[in-house]
Amino acid sequence: MLKLLQEAFPVLGFTQEEKMSLYKATSAVMQFGDMKFKQRPREEQAEADGTAEAEKVHILLIIISNSFSFSVIPRTGKFSLLMF
């Protein structure tokens, strides 16, 4: 399947940079799925359970790590995670 995809890129006119961007975005989505969250004791606020996956995502997507963490964890209200 990957071989067919790699053969299709030049036919569709993708540059090497565009191919790498697609691979990075795909990897970031997969890393985002590995992120774990936990609820703070006696609070309804969630927090990240480790930062390794978040760091990989922000590196792959070239975003600032603090802004990424703040965007996936609501700061007020009940524990909820927005799913994209």
Secondary structure, DSSP 4 states (H G I P E B T S, - for coil): -HHHHHHHHHHHT--HHHHHHHHHHHHHHHHHHT--EEEPTTSS-EEES-SHHHHHHHHHHT--HHHHHHHHS-SSSS------
